[in-house]
Amino acid sequence: MSDATIIETARILLHPLSEAEARRIVEGDRGPGDRWAEGYPGDFDVAGARGFLDGVAAHGDPGVYRAYEIRRLADGVAIGGIGFHGPPDPAGVVTVGYGLVPAVRGHGYAAESLRALIDRAREAGATAVRGDADLGNLASGGPPRAKP
């Protein structure tokens, strides 16, 4: 998986998807060892995994700039996904998107994941990060909430 490694924070792991894992997400076919929360994979996760697979087919392994599964550190359950839409553009700008299963929204997991992914992008040489939020996702565009 080149230089893509697991990113660990206080409460989550960002697990870099392999091609086989991404195919299982696209197909909705849980494999042995996959621990998915109810509602995972959602439409966003499927689209992200499909984009990752298309990018690998067209350009090879993207290294750091790939799709990641968001897993709770406490139990290893996948609660969503986050990732880059591709490598940085010529100005060094990358775009990220993410999604969480409904049951865990509003608890700071997205913000924690995004901070960790931005740090990884910065370490890998990106100069700026753009977000890609669904217009219907008011929580992603609103003010930060207090952590539980």
QUITA-V806959 format. One record per residue. PHI is phi in whole degrees, -180 to 180 (none if undefined). PSI is psi in degrees with one decimal (none if undefined). OMEGA is omega in whole degrees, -180 to 180 (none if undefined). Layout:
phi | psi | omega
PHI | PSI | OMEGA
PHI | PSI | OMEGA
This chain:
phi | psi | omega
none | 28.2 | -179
49 | -131.3 | -176
-95 | 15.4 | 177
-82 | 116.7 | 180
-124 | 163.8 | 177
-62 | 137.8 | 177
-110 | 123.2 | -178
-115 | 135.5 | 175
-122 | -168.2 | -179
-62 | -34.7 | -175
-125 | -8.5 | -175
-136 | 162.9 | 168
-119 | 133.7 | 169
-100 | 107.7 | -175
-95 | 117.6 | 179
-66 | 125.3 | -178
-71 | 139.7 | 169
-89 | 168.2 | 177
-61 | -41.1 | -179
-64 | -41.9 | 178
-65 | -41.9 | 179
-63 | -40.2 | 177
-62 | -40.8 | 178
-64 | -38.7 | 178
-64 | -46.9 | 180
-60 | -41.2 | -179
-83 | -10.7 | -177
65 | 31.5 | -174
-113 | 92.2 | -180
-61 | 129.1 | 179
-97 | 171.9 | 177
-60 | 131.6 | -180
92 | -15.9 | 177
-74 | 128.1 | 178
-118 | 103.1 | -174
-112 | 131.6 | 174
-69 | 159.5 | 176
-60 | 131.3 | -178
94 | -4.7 | 178
-106 | 136.1 | -4
-81 | 141.4 | 175
-91 | -179.6 | -179
-56 | -41.0 | 180
-62 | -42.9 | -178
-64 | -41.4 | 179
-64 | -45.8 | 179
-63 | -42.2 | 179
-64 | -42.4 | 179
-66 | -40.1 | 178
-65 | -42.6 | 178
-62 | -40.2 | 177
-61 | -47.4 | -180
-63 | -40.8 | 177
-62 | -41.8 | 179
-64 | -41.2 | 178
-63 | -42.6 | -180
-63 | -37.9 | -176
-84 | -35.7 | -170
-130 | -3.0 | -177
90 | -175.8 | -177
-62 | 128.4 | -178
-84 | 2.3 | -179
63 | -130.3 | -179
-59 | -35.3 | -171
-85 | 66.1 | -173
-131 | -171.3 | 175
-91 | 143.6 | 179
-128 | 145.0 | 172
-92 | 133.3 | 177
-90 | 116.9 | -180
-119 | 138.6 | 173
-68 | 134.0 | 180
-65 | -37.0 | -175
-63 | -36.8 | -175
-133 | -2.3 | 178
75 | 8.9 | -178
-79 | 133.2 | 177
-74 | 123.4 | -178
-115 | 1.8 | 179
165 | -168.7 | -180
-141 | 157.4 | 178
-151 | 150.3 | 178
178 | 175.0 | -180
-91 | 146.8 | 176
-81 | -1.6 | 180
154 | -176.8 | 179
-70 | 169.2 | 179
-61 | 148.5 | 174
-75 | 178.9 | -178
-57 | -24.5 | 178
-87 | -1.1 | 179
89 | 13.5 | -177
-94 | 132.9 | 175
-117 | 155.7 | 177
-116 | 136.9 | 179
-122 | 154.7 | 173
-141 | 160.9 | -179
-158 | 164.6 | 175
-159 | 150.4 | 179
-128 | 154.2 | 174
-67 | 147.0 | -176
-54 | -36.2 | -174
-64 | -20.8 | -176
-111 | 2.5 | -180
-69 | 147.8 | 178
85 | 10.2 | -179
-114 | 11.1 | 176
87 | 2.8 | -179
-66 | -39.9 | -180
-65 | -46.1 | 180
-62 | -42.3 | 179
-63 | -42.0 | 179
-66 | -43.8 | -178
-65 | -42.7 | 177
-59 | -43.8 | -179
-66 | -40.1 | -180
-70 | -37.7 | 177
-63 | -41.9 | 177
-60 | -42.7 | 179
-64 | -41.8 | 179
-62 | -43.4 | 179
-62 | -45.6 | 179
-60 | -32.0 | -178
-87 | -0.5 | 174
108 | -1.0 | 177
-66 | 144.5 | -179
-98 | -22.3 | 180
-157 | 156.4 | 180
-128 | 132.0 | 174
-108 | 144.5 | 176
-98 | 152.3 | 178
-125 | 90.8 | -178
-103 | 140.5 | 174
-65 | 131.1 | -178
-59 | -27.0 | 179
-81 | -6.0 | -178
-93 | 85.9 | -177
-65 | -32.4 | -179
-63 | -36.3 | -179
-71 | -22.6 | -179
-102 | -3.6 | -175
-94 | -177.2 | 179
-69 | 153.7 | 179
-61 | 147.0 | 177
-102 | 157.5 | 176
-69 | 143.9 | 176
-76 | 146.1 | 179
-69 | none | none
